[in-house]
Amino acid sequence: MSRVVSYAERILSRIKTLSIDVKEMREIYEIMRQHGLIVYNASHLYTARKLEGVLITEDEELLSKSKQLGLEGRTIS
């Protein structure tokens, strides 16, 4: 097996899959509406809050919105 495939398998085995219910989708919609975001970005903010994690992004607008919501956000660089 190639090293690339082996490395990809190790990374993918550590990815946690999350699902959301209707109530959570409503919360994401509210974040989207209140902050003028697209659903993907609102979902990232919601997930960071739900997991009590740090949002890692290079998107300056999203980073700013994370701070408005009291979330810790960082850039990669």
C-alpha positions in Angstrom: 0.0 0.0 0.0 1.3 3.4 -0.8 2.4 5.9 1.9 -0.2 8.4 0.6 -3.1 5.9 1.0 -1.8 4.8 4.4 -1.6 8.5 5.6 -5.1 9.2 4.2 -6.5 6.3 6.1 -4.9 7.5 9.4 -6.4 10.9 8.9 -9.8 9.7 7.9 -10.0 7.3 10.8 -9.8 10.2 13.2 -12.6 12.3 11.7 -15.7 12.4 13.8 -19.0 12.5 12.0 -21.7 14.6 13.5 -25.4 14.7 12.7 -27.9 17.4 13.5 -31.6 17.3 14.3 -34.4 19.8 13.3 -33.9 21.9 16.5 -30.2 22.2 15.7 -30.9 23.2 12.1 -33.2 25.9 13.4 -30.3 27.2 15.6 -28.0 27.2 12.6 -30.6 29.1 10.6 -30.8 31.7 13.3 -27.0 32.2 13.3 -27.2 32.4 9.5 -30.0 35.0 9.6 -28.7 37.1 12.5 -25.1 37.3 11.1 -25.7 37.4 7.4 -23.8 34.1 6.8 -24.2 31.3 4.3 -25.3 28.0 5.8 -21.8 26.4 5.7 -20.3 29.2 7.8 -23.2 29.2 10.2 -22.8 25.5 10.6 -19.1 25.9 11.4 -19.9 28.4 14.1 -22.6 26.2 15.5 -20.4 23.2 15.6 -17.5 25.0 17.3 -20.0 26.2 19.9 -21.6 22.8 20.4 -18.2 21.1 20.8 -16.8 23.9 22.9 -13.9 23.9 20.4 -11.8 26.4 18.6 -12.8 27.6 15.1 -9.8 27.4 12.8 -10.4 29.5 9.6 -8.6 31.8 7.2 -11.9 33.6 6.6 -11.6 37.0 8.3 -15.4 37.6 8.3 -16.1 34.2 9.9 -13.3 34.8 12.4 -15.0 38.2 13.3 -18.4 36.5 13.6 -16.9 33.9 15.9 -15.7 36.6 18.3 -19.2 38.2 18.2 -20.6 34.9 19.4 -18.0 34.5 22.2 -16.2 31.7 20.4 -12.4 31.3 20.2 -11.2 31.6 16.6 -7.8 31.3 15.1 -6.1 31.4 11.8 -3.7 28.7 10.6 -0.8 31.1 10.1 
